[in-house]
Amino acid sequence: MSLRKAIEEVRQKTYSEKMQEELEPIEEATNMYTDDITGFQIDRFAGKKGPSFQINYGRGKGKFIQIPKTDMKRVITQMTKAMNAK
C-alpha cells in the first residue's frame, strides 16, 4: 500500500462518524427539571456513551451524578428499592 493511499484512508470518516453526523444532536446541557427550593436539577447532555443525564443536588455545592440514558431505568429501580428497604 502506498503512503498516499494510507493517508487518504485515515482521512476518510469512519462509519460511526458518518452515522453520528446524521443523528440529530442533543443541545448541550438541556434542562429537564429544576426545583429551586431544594436545589435539585436534572440536565440532559451528550455524554461519552451517548445521551446522558446529570443530577445536580446540594444547592450550589457542586454535587452531581452523571448517568448514561441506557442505565437510567436500572438506576431508578435500584434507588427505589434502596429507599424502601428496612
OpenMM code with the backbone's topology and positions (N, CA, C; nanometers):
from openmm import Vec3, app, unit

residues = "MET SER LEU ARG LYS ALA ILE GLU GLU VAL ARG GLN LYS THR TYR SER GLU LYS MET GLN GLU GLU LEU GLU PRO ILE GLU GLU ALA THR ASN MET TYR THR ASP ASP ILE THR GLY PHE GLN ILE ASP ARG PHE ALA GLY LYS LYS GLY PRO SER PHE GLN ILE ASN TYR GLY ARG GLY LYS GLY LYS PHE ILE GLN ILE PRO LYS THR ASP MET LYS ARG VAL ILE THR GLN MET THR LYS ALA MET ASN ALA LYS".split()
positions = [
    Vec3(0.0853, -0.1176, 0.0000),
    Vec3(0.0000, 0.0000, 0.0000),
    Vec3(0.0898, 0.1237, 0.0000),
    Vec3(0.0557, 0.2181, -0.0843),
    Vec3(0.1356, 0.3397, -0.0916),
    Vec3(0.1048, 0.4307, 0.0278),
    Vec3(0.1966, 0.5182, 0.0568),
    Vec3(0.1806, 0.6122, 0.1674),
    Vec3(0.0610, 0.7040, 0.1428),
    Vec3(0.0454, 0.7512, 0.0201),
    Vec3(-0.0673, 0.8401, -0.0126),
    Vec3(-0.2013, 0.7707, 0.0105),
    Vec3(-0.2095, 0.6456, -0.0312),
    Vec3(-0.3342, 0.5715, -0.0134),
    Vec3(-0.3639, 0.5501, 0.1357),
    Vec3(-0.2612, 0.5210, 0.2134),
    Vec3(-0.2781, 0.5018, 0.3584),
    Vec3(-0.3249, 0.6314, 0.4253),
    Vec3(-0.2670, 0.7444, 0.3866),
    Vec3(-0.3062, 0.8737, 0.4426),
    Vec3(-0.4516, 0.9050, 0.4072),
    Vec3(-0.4892, 0.8792, 0.2819),
    Vec3(-0.6268, 0.9047, 0.2379),
    Vec3(-0.7263, 0.8161, 0.3141),
    Vec3(-0.6868, 0.6931, 0.3409),
    Vec3(-0.7733, 0.6015, 0.4145),
    Vec3(-0.7977, 0.6520, 0.5571),
    Vec3(-0.6937, 0.7044, 0.6187),
    Vec3(-0.7056, 0.7580, 0.7544),
    Vec3(-0.7928, 0.8836, 0.7554),
    Vec3(-0.7828, 0.9644, 0.6504),
    Vec3(-0.8602, 1.0882, 0.6428),
    Vec3(-1.0092, 1.0643, 0.6250),
    Vec3(-1.0466, 0.9526, 0.5635),
    Vec3(-1.1878, 0.9246, 0.5412),
    Vec3(-1.2575, 0.9005, 0.6747),
    Vec3(-1.3805, 0.9452, 0.6824),
    Vec3(-1.4561, 0.9298, 0.8055),
    Vec3(-1.4974, 0.7840, 0.8228),
    Vec3(-1.4988, 0.7410, 0.9472),
    Vec3(-1.5434, 0.6055, 0.9768),
    Vec3(-1.6952, 0.5988, 0.9668),
    Vec3(-1.7479, 0.4800, 0.9641),
    Vec3(-1.8930, 0.4605, 0.9565),
    Vec3(-1.9628, 0.5267, 1.0749),
    Vec3(-1.9085, 0.5105, 1.1960),
    Vec3(-1.9728, 0.5695, 1.3140),
    Vec3(-1.9695, 0.7221, 1.3098),
    Vec3(-1.8633, 0.7807, 1.2538),
    Vec3(-1.8581, 0.9263, 1.2399),
    Vec3(-1.9649, 0.9750, 1.1421),
    Vec3(-1.9840, 0.9021, 1.0323),
    Vec3(-2.0873, 0.9383, 0.9357),
    Vec3(-2.2257, 0.9266, 0.9978),
    Vec3(-2.2507, 0.8189, 1.0729),
    Vec3(-2.3805, 0.7989, 1.1371),
    Vec3(-2.4058, 0.9062, 1.2423),
    Vec3(-2.3043, 0.9453, 1.3161),
    Vec3(-2.3187, 1.0474, 1.4195),
    Vec3(-2.3610, 1.1801, 1.3583),
    Vec3(-2.3096, 1.2126, 1.2401),
    Vec3(-2.3470, 1.3366, 1.1728),
    Vec3(-2.4936, 1.3357, 1.1316),
    Vec3(-2.5463, 1.2169, 1.0991),
    Vec3(-2.6853, 1.2055, 1.0569),
    Vec3(-2.7829, 1.2167, 1.1732),
    Vec3(-2.7400, 1.1770, 1.2919),
    Vec3(-2.8270, 1.1836, 1.4082),
    Vec3(-2.8489, 1.3287, 1.4494),
    Vec3(-2.9667, 1.3562, 1.5018),
    Vec3(-2.9952, 1.4914, 1.5491),
    Vec3(-2.9161, 1.5147, 1.6779),
    Vec3(-2.8338, 1.6170, 1.6823),
    Vec3(-2.7527, 1.6397, 1.8014),
    Vec3(-2.8375, 1.6869, 1.9206),
    Vec3(-2.7924, 1.6515, 2.0394),
    Vec3(-2.8580, 1.6973, 2.1615),
    Vec3(-2.7967, 1.8311, 2.1985),
    Vec3(-2.8797, 1.9268, 2.2325),
    Vec3(-2.8267, 2.0539, 2.2785),
    Vec3(-2.7528, 2.0282, 2.4088),
    Vec3(-2.6379, 2.0875, 2.4229),
    Vec3(-2.5569, 2.0655, 2.5410),
    Vec3(-2.6292, 2.1166, 2.6646),
    Vec3(-2.6385, 2.0328, 2.7643),
    Vec3(-2.6982, 2.0656, 2.8945),
    Vec3(-2.8395, 2.1213, 2.8824),
    Vec3(-2.9288, 2.0444, 2.8239),
    Vec3(-3.0695, 2.0819, 2.8169),
    Vec3(-3.1330, 2.0544, 2.9522),
    Vec3(-3.1896, 2.1578, 3.0135),
    Vec3(-3.2516, 2.1418, 3.1444),
    Vec3(-3.3819, 2.0653, 3.1313),
    Vec3(-3.3974, 1.9595, 3.2116),
    Vec3(-3.5187, 1.8775, 3.2075),
    Vec3(-3.6097, 1.9065, 3.3269),
    Vec3(-3.5503, 1.9407, 3.4419),
    Vec3(-3.6285, 1.9649, 3.5627),
    Vec3(-3.5463, 2.0491, 3.6591),
    Vec3(-3.6118, 2.1439, 3.7268),
    Vec3(-3.5447, 2.2267, 3.8268),
    Vec3(-3.6375, 2.2493, 3.9450),
    Vec3(-3.5845, 2.2343, 4.0655),
    Vec3(-3.6563, 2.2671, 4.1882),
    Vec3(-3.5639, 2.3601, 4.2670),
    Vec3(-3.5881, 2.4904, 4.2564),
    Vec3(-3.5016, 2.5894, 4.3206),
    Vec3(-3.5084, 2.5834, 4.4726),
    Vec3(-3.6195, 2.5392, 4.5267),
    Vec3(-3.6351, 2.5349, 4.6728),
    Vec3(-3.5380, 2.4354, 4.7351),
    Vec3(-3.5269, 2.3172, 4.6743),
    Vec3(-3.4380, 2.2145, 4.7297),
    Vec3(-3.3002, 2.2131, 4.6636),
    Vec3(-3.2828, 2.2898, 4.5573),
    Vec3(-3.1541, 2.2921, 4.4882),
    Vec3(-3.1301, 2.1656, 4.4078),
    Vec3(-3.2340, 2.1155, 4.3445),
    Vec3(-3.2276, 1.9905, 4.2683),
    Vec3(-3.2528, 2.0206, 4.1214),
    Vec3(-3.1702, 1.9634, 4.0321),
    Vec3(-3.1838, 1.9908, 3.8889),
    Vec3(-3.1413, 1.8681, 3.8099),
    Vec3(-3.2138, 1.8390, 3.7008),
    Vec3(-3.1768, 1.7299, 3.6108),
    Vec3(-3.1539, 1.7891, 3.4718),
    Vec3(-3.0363, 1.7609, 3.4153),
    Vec3(-2.9999, 1.8084, 3.2819),
    Vec3(-2.9710, 1.6888, 3.1921),
    Vec3(-3.0024, 1.7013, 3.0647),
    Vec3(-2.9659, 1.6012, 2.9640),
    Vec3(-2.8488, 1.6590, 2.8856),
    Vec3(-2.7504, 1.5749, 2.8557),
    Vec3(-2.6348, 1.6226, 2.7801),
    Vec3(-2.5774, 1.5106, 2.6946),
    Vec3(-2.4898, 1.5458, 2.6016),
    Vec3(-2.4240, 1.4479, 2.5154),
    Vec3(-2.3021, 1.3936, 2.5872),
    Vec3(-2.3143, 1.2755, 2.6430),
    Vec3(-2.2041, 1.2128, 2.7153),
    Vec3(-2.1158, 1.1299, 2.6240),
    Vec3(-2.0115, 1.0727, 2.6801),
    Vec3(-1.9178, 0.9909, 2.6026),
    Vec3(-1.9845, 0.8651, 2.5484),
    Vec3(-2.0829, 0.8109, 2.6228),
    Vec3(-2.1513, 0.6880, 2.5814),
    Vec3(-2.2875, 0.7173, 2.5210),
    Vec3(-2.3079, 0.8381, 2.4715),
    Vec3(-2.4364, 0.8762, 2.4141),
    Vec3(-2.5132, 0.9671, 2.5089),
    Vec3(-2.6434, 0.9847, 2.4838),
    Vec3(-2.7233, 1.0739, 2.5686),
    Vec3(-2.7135, 1.0335, 2.7159),
    Vec3(-2.6954, 1.1319, 2.8025),
    Vec3(-2.6798, 1.1069, 2.9457),
    Vec3(-2.7561, 1.2113, 3.0254),
    Vec3(-2.7717, 1.1836, 3.1540),
    Vec3(-2.8367, 1.2764, 3.2449),
    Vec3(-2.7398, 1.3139, 3.3559),
    Vec3(-2.7499, 1.4389, 3.3996),
    Vec3(-2.6728, 1.4836, 3.5147),
    Vec3(-2.7716, 1.5316, 3.6195),
    Vec3(-2.7618, 1.4754, 3.7393),
    Vec3(-2.8470, 1.5140, 3.8508),
    Vec3(-2.7631, 1.6007, 3.9434),
    Vec3(-2.8023, 1.7276, 3.9560),
    Vec3(-2.7328, 1.8227, 4.0426),
    Vec3(-2.8132, 1.8365, 4.1720),
    Vec3(-2.7451, 1.8341, 4.2841),
    Vec3(-2.8122, 1.8482, 4.4129),
    Vec3(-2.7203, 1.9200, 4.5100),
    Vec3(-2.7753, 1.9706, 4.6174),
    Vec3(-2.6917, 2.0302, 4.7210),
    Vec3(-2.6797, 2.1808, 4.7173),
    Vec3(-2.7688, 2.2506, 4.6494),
    Vec3(-2.7718, 2.3973, 4.6470),
    Vec3(-2.6360, 2.4614, 4.6194),
    Vec3(-2.5829, 2.4412, 4.5002),
    Vec3(-2.4619, 2.5094, 4.4565),
    Vec3(-2.3327, 2.4592, 4.5168),
    Vec3(-2.3333, 2.3413, 4.5779),
    Vec3(-2.2109, 2.2878, 4.6373),
    Vec3(-2.1325, 2.2003, 4.5397),
    Vec3(-2.1773, 2.1974, 4.4137),
    Vec3(-2.1057, 2.1209, 4.3124),
    Vec3(-2.1248, 1.9711, 4.3221),
    Vec3(-2.2326, 1.9262, 4.3845),
    Vec3(-2.2588, 1.7834, 4.3951),
    Vec3(-2.3433, 1.7401, 4.2761),
    Vec3(-2.2987, 1.6339, 4.2064),
    Vec3(-2.3739, 1.5862, 4.0914),
    Vec3(-2.3438, 1.4394, 4.0652),
    Vec3(-2.4352, 1.3755, 3.9905),
    Vec3(-2.4210, 1.2372, 3.9470),
    Vec3(-2.4494, 1.2363, 3.7978),
    Vec3(-2.3656, 1.1680, 3.7184),
    Vec3(-2.3890, 1.1553, 3.5746),
    Vec3(-2.4233, 1.0102, 3.5430),
    Vec3(-2.5356, 0.9912, 3.4708),
    Vec3(-2.5843, 0.8568, 3.4392),
    Vec3(-2.6175, 0.8490, 3.2904),
    Vec3(-2.5593, 0.7515, 3.2176),
    Vec3(-2.5968, 0.7337, 3.0776),
    Vec3(-2.7452, 0.6975, 3.0665),
    Vec3(-2.8105, 0.7432, 2.9604),
    Vec3(-2.9529, 0.7177, 2.9419),
    Vec3(-2.9827, 0.5679, 2.9435),
    Vec3(-2.8933, 0.4878, 2.8897),
    Vec3(-2.9144, 0.3432, 2.8837),
    Vec3(-2.9202, 0.2791, 3.0222),
    Vec3(-2.8639, 0.3436, 3.1241),
    Vec3(-2.8630, 0.2898, 3.2610),
    Vec3(-2.9679, 0.3538, 3.3511),
    Vec3(-3.0365, 0.4558, 3.3028),
    Vec3(-3.1246, 0.5357, 3.3878),
    Vec3(-3.2359, 0.4532, 3.4519),
    Vec3(-3.3043, 0.3696, 3.3750),
    Vec3(-3.4155, 0.2905, 3.4294),
    Vec3(-3.3666, 0.1981, 3.5406),
    Vec3(-3.2518, 0.1342, 3.5200),
    Vec3(-3.1963, 0.0424, 3.6198),
    Vec3(-3.1568, 0.1176, 3.7472),
    Vec3(-3.0974, 0.2353, 3.7317),
    Vec3(-3.0565, 0.3157, 3.8470),
    Vec3(-3.1789, 0.3582, 3.9288),
    Vec3(-3.2842, 0.4040, 3.8603),
    Vec3(-3.4058, 0.4462, 3.9305),
    Vec3(-3.4670, 0.3287, 4.0057),
    Vec3(-3.4734, 0.2114, 3.9421),
    Vec3(-3.5291, 0.0924, 4.0068),
    Vec3(-3.4505, 0.0562, 4.1323),
    Vec3(-3.3189, 0.0553, 4.1224),
    Vec3(-3.2357, 0.0168, 4.2366),
    Vec3(-3.2397, 0.1210, 4.3481),
    Vec3(-3.2459, 0.2497, 4.3126),
    Vec3(-3.2546, 0.3536, 4.4160),
    Vec3(-3.3886, 0.3459, 4.4883),
    Vec3(-3.4959, 0.3156, 4.4150),
    Vec3(-3.6277, 0.2999, 4.4772),
    Vec3(-3.6250, 0.1820, 4.5747),
    Vec3(-3.5646, 0.0714, 4.5356),
    Vec3(-3.5525, -0.0449, 4.6253),
    Vec3(-3.4727, -0.0088, 4.7501),
    Vec3(-3.3643, 0.0659, 4.7325),
    Vec3(-3.2805, 0.1041, 4.8476),
    Vec3(-3.3573, 0.1966, 4.9427),
    Vec3(-3.4371, 0.2883, 4.8876),
    Vec3(-3.5134, 0.3794, 4.9718),
    Vec3(-3.6221, 0.3056, 5.0490),
    Vec3(-3.6805, 0.2002, 4.9913),
    Vec3(-3.7882, 0.1262, 5.0546),
    Vec3(-3.7406, 0.0145, 5.1454),
    Vec3(-3.6107, -0.0127, 5.1461),
    Vec3(-3.5548, -0.1201, 5.2298),
    Vec3(-3.5646, -0.0824, 5.3771),
    Vec3(-3.5884, -0.1827, 5.4583),
    Vec3(-3.5992, -0.1580, 5.6046),
    Vec3(-3.4805, -0.2117, 5.6769),
] * unit.nanometer
topology = app.Topology()
chain = topology.addChain("A")
for resn in residues:
    res = topology.addResidue(resn, chain)
    for name in ("N", "CA", "C"):
        topology.addAtom(name, app.Element.getBySymbol(name[0]), res)
